[in-house]
Amino acid sequence: MNPIVVENLTKSYRRVKALQGVSFSVRKGETYALLGPNGAGKTTTIEILEGYRKADGGTARVLDMDPASGGRRLREKIGIVLQATALEPELNVRETVRAFARLYPSAIPVDEAIELVDLAHARGKRVKALSGGQQRRLEIALGVVGSPEVLFLDEPTTGLDPDARRKIWDLVRSLNDAGKTILLSSHYMEEVEVLAHRLSILVDGKIRAEGSPLELQGQFGARATISFKIQGNGQEIIYPYGVRDKVREHQGWTYLAVDDPTPALNELTAWAMRHGFGLQHLTVNRPTLEDIYLQLTAKPQPETR
């Protein structure tokens, strides 16, 4: 049994259908990202899995328990990092982590949790005196101190500088290596590409796409764009026949959109060498995960008259 299993999940708020038959599962030791714009059903799905909301239909299982009735037995085995957490401002970092550690039967040592998020230098600092980034790292420490089997991370690196963000990424990878299962929500597409083994993109309460970042890039972003500037030699530029109908020129750049760039590159470079042209700044780009996300979540534009 996978640690997280969701089957045909439905949820409505009066007339608004927040979830319309959502199904996915997360494997042990995997980071699974749940993406979607505001109102797509992402937060509702996560809150049902955390036990904060009840579904109208379908099933949700976390560690083979119903989150709505798992109670303490489930909560001792999961960790939750919310977008923001209200903490006691007068407690210091170590006191805060220690208070949370006491809630779990298999908590890791308090100082170890603090060191995992690079807060050892601030362990005696009061919460109210922490910077925004330090407080975010403290919230992550509270999520991992119980040594959870399943960890829910909601925008975990918001407010962190690049160095701190990468340290949290390293922590997430180490948790996966230790067999921990992670459900991630993030608006940083780079973060998702780095951390997620698989992901779902929700739109209007339905999953529009699911797979690994590479699988989605192959499915929705197969076409590659070859771009370059031609260094001429006075000859008229007549592109080779095999790519001629794919050429688009703009402000001195030449662009070609192709399914497989290898044959096109072979033909272009051979043509350029044969005629004495230079292909300056030659690059090959495929749509990024962010491009695919924007493509799938874009709202149709109203027709103009």
LINMO-V543600 format. One record per residue. N is the residue number from 1. SS is DSSP state (2 for helix, 1 for strand, 0 for the rest). OMEGA is omega in whole degrees, -180 to 180 (NA if undefined). D_CENTER is the distance of its C-alpha to the mean C-alpha in Angstrom with 1 decimal. Layout:
# LINMO-V543600
N|SS|OMEGA|D_CENTER / N|SS|OMEGA|D_CENTER
This chain:
# LINMO-V543600
1|0|177|23.8 / 2|0|-178|20.0 / 3|0|177|18.9 / 4|1|178|17.1 / 5|1|179|18.8 / 6|1|-178|18.6 / 7|1|173|21.3 / 8|1|-176|22.4 / 9|1|177|21.2 / 10|1|178|22.9 / 11|1|178|23.3 / 12|1|172|25.3 / 13|1|-173|26.3 / 14|0|-177|29.9 / 15|0|-178|29.6 / 16|1|178|25.8 / 17|1|-177|24.1 / 18|1|178|20.7 / 19|1|-177|19.9 / 20|1|176|21.8 / 21|1|-179|21.6 / 22|1|179|18.0 / 23|1|172|17.9 / 24|1|176|15.6 / 25|1|-179|15.9 / 26|1|-176|14.1 / 27|0|177|16.2 / 28|0|178|17.6 / 29|0|-177|16.0 / 30|0|167|12.6 / 31|1|-177|9.1 / 32|1|-178|7.8 / 33|1|176|4.8 / 34|1|-174|6.9 / 35|1|177|6.6 / 36|1|178|10.0 / 37|0|177|12.5 / 38|0|180|14.9 / 39|0|-178|17.2 / 40|0|-178|15.2 / 41|0|-178|15.6 / 42|2|-178|12.2 / 43|2|178|14.0 / 44|2|179|17.0 / 45|2|-178|15.4 / 46|2|-179|14.0 / 47|2|174|17.4 / 48|2|-180|19.3 / 49|2|178|17.7 / 50|2|179|18.5 / 51|0|-179|22.0 / 52|0|180|22.1 / 53|0|175|22.9 / 54|0|177|24.8 / 55|0|174|24.0 / 56|0|-178|26.8 / 57|1|-177|26.5 / 58|1|-179|24.9 / 59|1|173|23.9 / 60|1|180|21.1 / 61|1|174|21.7 / 62|1|-176|20.2 / 63|0|179|22.2 / 64|0|176|24.6 / 65|1|174|25.4 / 66|0|-178|25.2 / 67|0|-178|23.1 / 68|0|-177|25.7 / 69|0|-178|28.6 / 70|0|176|27.2 / 71|2|-175|28.4 / 72|2|-179|28.8 / 73|2|178|28.6 / 74|2|-174|24.9 / 75|2|177|24.1 / 76|0|-175|25.5 / 77|0|179|23.0 / 78|1|173|19.7 / 79|1|-177|18.0 / 80|1|172|16.4 / 81|1|-180|14.9 / 82|0|177|15.2 / 83|0|177|14.5 / 84|0|-179|18.1 / 85|0|177|20.8 / 86|0|-178|24.5 / 87|0|178|26.2 / 88|0|-173|29.9 / 89|0|-175|30.6 / 90|0|176|33.7 / 91|0|175|32.3 / 92|1|-175|31.3 / 93|2|-176|28.1 / 94|2|179|29.9 / 95|2|-180|31.6 / 96|2|-180|28.4 / 97|2|180|26.6 / 98|2|-180|29.9 / 99|2|179|30.2 / 100|2|-178|26.9 / 101|2|-178|27.8 / 102|0|-179|31.0 / 103|0|-173|29.2 / 104|0|-179|28.0 / 105|0|-176|30.4 / 106|0|-177|28.4 / 107|0|174|27.0 / 108|0|179|26.6 / 109|0|-176|29.0 / 110|2|-178|28.3 / 111|2|177|28.7 / 112|2|178|26.3 / 113|2|180|23.5 / 114|2|-180|24.5 / 115|2|180|24.5 / 116|2|-178|21.1 / 117|0|174|19.6 / 118|0|178|22.3 / 119|0|-177|24.5 / 120|2|-179|27.7 / 121|2|-176|29.5 / 122|2|-174|28.9 / 123|0|179|29.7 / 124|0|-177|32.8 / 125|0|179|31.4 / 126|1|-178|31.4 / 127|2|-177|28.3 / 128|2|-179|29.8 / 129|2|-179|30.3 / 130|0|172|26.7 / 131|0|179|24.7 / 132|2|179|21.5 / 133|2|178|19.5 / 134|2|179|21.8 / 135|2|179|21.5 / 136|2|178|17.7 / 137|2|176|18.3 / 138|2|179|21.0 / 139|2|177|18.9 / 140|2|176|16.6 / 141|2|179|19.9 / 142|2|179|21.0 / 143|2|-175|18.1 / 144|2|-173|18.9 / 145|0|-180|22.7 / 146|0|-177|23.5 / 147|0|-174|22.2 / 148|0|173|20.2 / 149|0|177|19.7 / 150|1|-179|16.6 / 151|1|176|14.4 / 152|1|-179|12.4 / 153|1|-180|10.2 / 154|1|-178|10.0 / 155|0|-170|8.9 / 156|0|-174|10.3 / 157|0|176|11.1 / 158|0|178|12.6 / 159|0|-180|16.0 / 160|0|175|15.8 / 161|0|-176|17.5 / 162|2|-179|16.1 / 163|2|179|18.1 / 164|2|179|17.0 / 165|2|-179|13.3 / 166|2|176|14.0 / 167|2|176|16.1 / 168|2|176|13.5 / 169|2|178|11.3 / 170|2|178|14.7 / 171|2|180|15.2 / 172|2|179|12.2 / 173|2|-180|13.4 / 174|2|177|16.9 / 175|2|175|16.2 / 176|2|180|15.0 / 177|2|179|18.1 / 178|0|177|20.1 / 179|0|180|19.1 / 180|0|179|16.9 / 181|1|-173|14.4 / 182|1|171|11.2 / 183|1|-172|9.4 / 184|1|169|6.3 / 185|1|-177|6.0 / 186|0|173|4.9 / 187|0|175|6.7 / 188|0|-177|6.4 / 189|2|176|5.6 / 190|2|179|7.4 / 191|2|179|5.5 / 192|2|179|2.8 / 193|2|-178|6.3 / 194|2|-168|8.0 / 195|2|-168|7.0 / 196|0|170|6.0 / 197|0|176|9.5 / 198|1|180|9.0 / 199|1|171|7.2 / 200|1|173|9.2 / 201|1|-179|9.8 / 202|1|175|12.4 / 203|1|178|15.3 / 204|0|174|18.4 / 205|0|179|17.9 / 206|1|176|17.5 / 207|1|179|14.9 / 208|1|-179|15.3 / 209|1|177|13.5 / 210|1|178|12.2 / 211|1|175|12.0 / 212|0|176|10.6 / 213|2|180|9.3 / 214|2|179|13.0 / 215|2|179|14.4 / 216|2|177|12.9 / 217|2|177|14.1 / 218|2|-176|17.3 / 219|2|-174|17.7 / 220|2|-178|16.9 / 221|0|-173|17.4 / 222|0|-174|20.3 / 223|0|177|22.5 / 224|1|176|22.8 / 225|1|175|24.5 / 226|1|180|27.3 / 227|1|180|28.6 / 228|1|170|31.6 / 229|1|-179|34.7 / 230|1|172|38.1 / 231|1|-172|40.7 / 232|0|177|43.9 / 233|0|180|47.3 / 234|0|180|49.3 / 235|0|173|49.0 / 236|0|-178|47.7 / 237|0|175|44.1 / 238|0|-174|44.0 / 239|0|179|40.8 / 240|0|-172|41.1 / 241|2|-174|41.6 / 242|2|-179|38.5 / 243|2|-172|36.1 / 244|2|-176|38.4 / 245|0|180|37.1 / 246|0|-173|33.5 / 247|1|172|34.3 / 248|1|-177|33.3 / 249|1|-180|34.7 / 250|1|176|33.7 / 251|0|175|35.1 / 252|0|178|36.1 / 253|1|174|33.0 / 254|1|-179|33.0 / 255|1|174|30.0 / 256|1|176|29.8 / 257|1|-175|27.2 / 258|1|177|27.6 / 259|0|-179|26.1 / 260|0|-175|27.2 / 261|2|-173|27.7 / 262|2|179|30.0 / 263|2|-180|33.2 / 264|2|178|32.8 / 265|2|179|32.4 / 266|2|-179|35.4 / 267|2|-180|37.5 / 268|2|-177|36.6 / 269|2|177|37.4 / 270|2|178|40.6 / 271|2|-179|41.7 / 272|2|179|41.0 / 273|2|-179|43.0 / 274|2|-176|45.8 / 275|2|177|46.3 / 276|0|176|45.6 / 277|0|172|42.5 / 278|1|177|39.8 / 279|1|-176|36.1 / 280|1|176|34.7 / 281|1|-179|31.0 / 282|1|179|30.2 / 283|1|174|26.4 / 284|1|-179|24.3 / 285|1|171|20.9 / 286|1|177|18.6 / 287|0|179|16.2 / 288|0|175|12.8 / 289|2|178|9.5 / 290|2|177|10.0 / 291|2|-179|13.5 / 292|2|178|12.8 / 293|2|-179|10.6 / 294|2|178|13.6 / 295|2|-176|16.0 / 296|2|-176|15.0 / 297|2|-177|14.8 / 298|0|176|17.9 / 299|0|178|20.8 / 300|0|-179|24.1 / 301|0|178|26.5 / 302|0|180|29.9 / 303|0|177|32.8 / 304|0|-179|35.2 / 305|0|NA|38.9
